[in-house]
Amino acid sequence: MPRMHPPTTDTGRSEPRRVSSIVAILTLAGTTIAFVQSMVFPIVPHLPGYLNASSADTAWAVTATLLCGAVTTPVTGRLGDMYGKRRMLLCGMAVMVVGTVISALSHSLAPLLVGRTLQGLGNGVIPLGVSIMREVLPAEKLPTYTALMYGSFGVGGSLGLPVAALIAANFDWHVLFWTAAALSTIVAVLVALLVPESKVRTGGRFDLAGAVGMTAGLICLLLAVSKGEDWGWGSGTTVALFVGAATILPLWGRLQLRSPQPMVDLRANARPQVLLTHLTGLALGFALFATNLVLPQLLQTPEETGYGLGKSLVVTGLLMAPQGMTMMAVSPLSARLTKAKGAKVTLMTGSVIMGVGYLLATVMMSEVWQIVVTSCIVAIGVGFALGTLPALLMGAVPMSRTAATTSLNTLMRSIGTSVCSAVAGVILAHLTVDSGGMTVPSENGLRAVLALGVGASAIALVLASFIPRQRAAEHSAEPPALAGTAAGRHAADSE
């Protein structure tokens, strides 16, 4: 079992006020990243007119960001463990600002896609921020603030839709990107000035071949999953991508097992506590996307269908905003339960609450208040569950591997989201009704996707129940000086 380097309870390293500032800045960074990623959703239907391009091509404005974020997050996590987490966080945010400016200056599709792709590099902020917190926070405060960090992502995503819709409705669409660029720049400056650099690093050489192999395999897999419905699941392109993923990823795995300093330590990630936490994260990613897909569609479906609520995009965004606020609001309760019963119990509790929320959503679909209530119940479950994932991982890996492991967990959630999008797309494409000449998802189709959320929550519960309880030895503290000395770095390297 590798030696653990949990954060010491000696707060002499960071004054309470400075620690609070660090937490606030990192939480703001997470909110900003989520806002930047979701802000384009309100203008996607209008992009063909803005850019003189087809709707199929402009849909890549969403896909490019999600794809880039998914495949680069494990790389930035590994680089953060090797060369400094704050350094990689700043690099990611700097590239994201550049991408946002490019998008703000674009008047055609190509530069916008370049900018949106670069924006995806900011996806690693959450795992890098959590890893920084592990070094600067006292152990007893870590569950609270890591849960808050994950909750910030929900807040940013929930606020992104109504704020972006309001800006797009009242100003030129470029203003949306200029606003995001200004906000991202402010956060990057605050990180540079007030967030300390990590002292515990793995060192060693970066596994370039492993990074290239992983990126190629994931691009094939995620492209096939996310675009299969549009291209056709039996089309040559989709099949070729699936074959490519099935060929590249096993070869990449063999390469990683033979490498002395792999991009991803597969043996460490195969330990039961880590592997089951990753698989639970995948199930949670699937479940989380179901509510984000179904409930906004239900709110915007025309009333003429008999089940739609006929709300505008701006109103829909405002009605879904409490979901993100709820995620952050329950983070202290999640942390309290983790301290009292352990992260495993909190994760299982969150999975149950999510399942109950989805189950209620299948029958509470006729009124606006019902949508708000059920979305908030699901958000409570998400807030409990997501915030415990880093706690479980940090109890199983040394401090020098925190960013790489939590980044891989973020990737697993992204894969779960992509799979949910693909499966739900197939269901909603086949269960439709006609409304005023438009084809919209049927009520049974929406219920079927919500039922998938119930199933994914149940799978997460089962997987979480098998996660081994942490042994007491894994929580033993090491000398505080270890994290900040050359000897400590050498100790981390030796692992």
Order of alpha helices (4+ residues) and beta strands (2+ residues): alpha-alpha-alpha-alpha-alpha-alpha-alpha-alpha-alpha-alpha-alpha-alpha-alpha-alpha-alpha-alpha-alpha-alpha-alpha-beta-beta-alpha-alpha
